[in-house]
Amino acid sequence: MKVAIIGQGYVGLTISVSAGLANHSVIGFDLNEQLVKRLNSGVSHIEGVSSNGIRRLIENGKYLATSNPIDMDNCEIIVIAVPTPLDSERKPDLTFVRAAADLISKNVKSPALIVNESTSYPGTLRNEIAARITGVKHLFASSPERIDPGNTQWGTKNTPRLIGGLTPEAVVKAKDFYGSFCDSIVEVSSPEVAEAAKIFENTFRQVNIALVNEFVQIANALGISGREVIDAAATKPYGFMEFKPGPGVGGHCIPVDPSYLAHVANEVGVPATFIKRANEVNLAMPGYVVKRVVAGAGGSIKGKKVVVVGVSYKSNVADTRETPATAVIDLLRELGAAVTWHDDLVSTWRGESSSSISGSDIAILVAKHDGLDLAAVKACGYVFDCTGTIAGADGI
Ligand SMILES: NC(=O)c1ccc[n+]([C@@H]2O[C@H](COP(=O)([O-])OP(=O)(O)OC[C@H]3O[C@@H](n4cnc5c(N)ncnc54)[C@H](O)[C@@H]3O)[C@@H](O)[C@H]2O)c1
């Protein structure tokens, strides 16, 4: 099939490569011309998608990136994979989704199946996408992406794919397309169910992470290891699911998607109390980390050299969106510490460069990537570990 994927970020590029490897001819459409240039020269910007893989697809005529929306015309399948962030009031911002729909409406004159993979609240496909695309009788389906960047066990192929269509024909076509590179398709009765399932999954994670984050604070105050308790509880073969504590939540999904659910809950007059409380607990974690560091380092960090190790939002990804490292660093600086940071995957961030670890009075391990020089971390005067990696170190 001739396929266009709108947005060549984490989701869009990953799907482009999966579709290209399944022998579809893929147009990777992105408004970012620099990115398009880089992709066409065979350079990937996403961990998990190799530059070699992109080069091979380009050589075989299976992939081409473009910034020209006209190139999407005559495609059988058009997938929307654009950002769905929160606005300054932490409300859903569908600007990118609407812009993508408008580009389709203006440029795609031959009937296609239009699939939304961007995460959003129920009703987005029907009311924000299909309703904006006029003049041509397209098919519409929702298939929210569930990818977990950096996860080597679960990827596009073996993660079951949800599909909900506006019409039965849309479902058939979507199953045909996704079935060519996904092992398992789960058809649901409407796009709204698929959309809601995605934001419920991430709300489930957000709430459970908040629960363990609160629990480790209770355990620490009781003088026991929260992580050891969680590991012990996880030996129960039923009725318990293990979540790991940490310095907060980051990335494009967990801190953001639940607010999409809270937004629609509010519109229909149902209080989303768990989401609100989970947000509060997770957002307070950087403060808890800094409080423990101050206590562990003798009561004051004023003038101390502190290195924050790992500023991406989780291990083995370079993504710094919504990373809790931001609040950790800002709070440390407010207390007068001389803060630098180190990340093997992030070279520059917030106008600063990654520094070396050695020579610091205090090291705070916020995210641990494979290959990290742990000996250098351990050599710092005081070590606080947010990742559960360093046996015997203070941490959460
Ligand atoms: N990153 C993840 O782990 C993940 C996982 C599952 C779902 N999602 C969801 O998938 C969607 C995309 O996320 P992402 O992480 O891939 O975002 P991203 O920021 O990595 O990439 C989005 C790309 O879309 C491009 N873009 C924006 N507006 C455009 C337009 N109108 N036309 C063409 N290109 C446009 C941007 O230039 C960018 O390259 C979001 O809804 C997100 O919540 C993300």
Ligand as a Chemical Component Dictionary entry (heavy atoms), coordinates in Angstrom:
data_LIG
# 
_chem_comp.id                   LIG 
_chem_comp.type                 NON-POLYMER 
_chem_comp.pdbx_formal_charge   0 
_chem_comp.three_letter_code    LIG 
# 
loop_
_chem_comp_atom.comp_id 
_chem_comp_atom.atom_id 
_chem_comp_atom.alt_atom_id 
_chem_comp_atom.type_symbol 
_chem_comp_atom.charge 
_chem_comp_atom.model_Cartn_x 
_chem_comp_atom.model_Cartn_y 
_chem_comp_atom.model_Cartn_z 
_chem_comp_atom.pdbx_ordinal 
LIG N1  N1  N 0  6.648  9.071  22.425 1  
LIG C1  C1  C 0  5.968  8.063  22.919 2  
LIG O1  O1  O 0  6.488  7.246  23.652 3  
LIG C2  C2  C 0  4.500  7.854  22.606 4  
LIG C3  C3  C 0  3.931  6.606  22.848 5  
LIG C4  C4  C 0  2.594  6.389  22.536 6  
LIG C5  C5  C 0  1.832  7.442  22.018 7  
LIG N2  N2  N 1  2.424  8.667  21.821 8  
LIG C6  C6  C 0  1.585  9.721  21.252 9  
LIG O2  O2  O 0  1.884  9.829  19.872 10 
LIG C7  C7  C 0  1.762  11.195 19.439 11 
LIG C8  C8  C 0  3.069  11.649 18.821 12 
LIG O3  O3  O 0  4.075  11.626 19.817 13 
LIG P1  P1  P 0  5.624  11.597 19.479 14 
LIG O4  O4  O 0  6.321  11.239 20.745 15 
LIG O5  O5  O -1 5.871  10.780 18.265 16 
LIG O6  O6  O 0  5.878  13.134 19.144 17 
LIG P2  P2  P 0  7.226  13.798 18.580 18 
LIG O7  O7  O 0  7.272  15.163 19.124 19 
LIG O8  O8  O 0  8.381  12.874 18.785 20 
LIG O9  O9  O 0  6.967  13.875 17.009 21 
LIG C9  C9  C 0  5.940  14.583 16.439 22 
LIG C10 C10 C 0  6.368  15.075 15.074 23 
LIG O10 O10 O 0  5.230  15.650 14.451 24 
LIG C11 C11 C 0  5.650  16.759 13.696 25 
LIG N3  N3  N 0  4.486  17.581 13.432 26 
LIG C12 C12 C 0  3.787  18.384 14.263 27 
LIG N4  N4  N 0  2.705  18.912 13.646 28 
LIG C13 C13 C 0  2.727  18.441 12.395 29 
LIG C14 C14 C 0  1.877  18.604 11.263 30 
LIG N5  N5  N 0  0.784  19.348 11.331 31 
LIG N6  N6  N 0  2.211  17.990 10.130 32 
LIG C15 C15 C 0  3.316  17.211 10.058 33 
LIG N7  N7  N 0  4.150  17.007 11.084 34 
LIG C16 C16 C 0  3.847  17.609 12.234 35 
LIG C17 C17 C 0  6.729  17.391 14.538 36 
LIG O11 O11 O 0  7.587  18.195 13.727 37 
LIG C18 C18 C 0  7.434  16.157 15.096 38 
LIG O12 O12 O 0  8.520  15.755 14.302 39 
LIG C19 C19 C 0  1.333  11.977 20.669 40 
LIG O13 O13 O 0  -0.061 12.032 20.719 41 
LIG C20 C20 C 0  1.837  11.104 21.811 42 
LIG O14 O14 O 0  1.108  11.302 23.006 43 
LIG C21 C21 C 0  3.738  8.883  22.070 44 
# 
loop_
_chem_comp_bond.comp_id 
_chem_comp_bond.atom_id_1 
_chem_comp_bond.atom_id_2 
_chem_comp_bond.value_order 
_chem_comp_bond.pdbx_ordinal 
LIG N1  C1  SING 1  
LIG C1  O1  DOUB 2  
LIG C1  C2  SING 3  
LIG C2  C3  SING 4  
LIG C2  C21 DOUB 5  
LIG C3  C4  DOUB 6  
LIG C4  C5  SING 7  
LIG C5  N2  DOUB 8  
LIG N2  C6  SING 9  
LIG N2  C21 SING 10 
LIG C6  O2  SING 11 
LIG C6  C20 SING 12 
LIG O2  C7  SING 13 
LIG C7  C8  SING 14 
LIG C7  C19 SING 15 
LIG C8  O3  SING 16 
LIG O3  P1  SING 17 
LIG P1  O4  DOUB 18 
LIG P1  O5  SING 19 
LIG P1  O6  SING 20 
LIG O6  P2  SING 21 
LIG P2  O7  DOUB 22 
LIG P2  O8  SING 23 
LIG P2  O9  SING 24 
LIG O9  C9  SING 25 
LIG C9  C10 SING 26 
LIG C10 O10 SING 27 
LIG C10 C18 SING 28 
LIG O10 C11 SING 29 
LIG C11 N3  SING 30 
LIG C11 C17 SING 31 
LIG N3  C12 SING 32 
LIG N3  C16 SING 33 
LIG C12 N4  DOUB 34 
LIG N4  C13 SING 35 
LIG C13 C14 SING 36 
LIG C13 C16 DOUB 37 
LIG C14 N5  SING 38 
LIG C14 N6  DOUB 39 
LIG N6  C15 SING 40 
LIG C15 N7  DOUB 41 
LIG N7  C16 SING 42 
LIG C17 O11 SING 43 
LIG C17 C18 SING 44 
LIG C18 O12 SING 45 
LIG C19 O13 SING 46 
LIG C19 C20 SING 47 
LIG C20 O14 SING 48 
# 
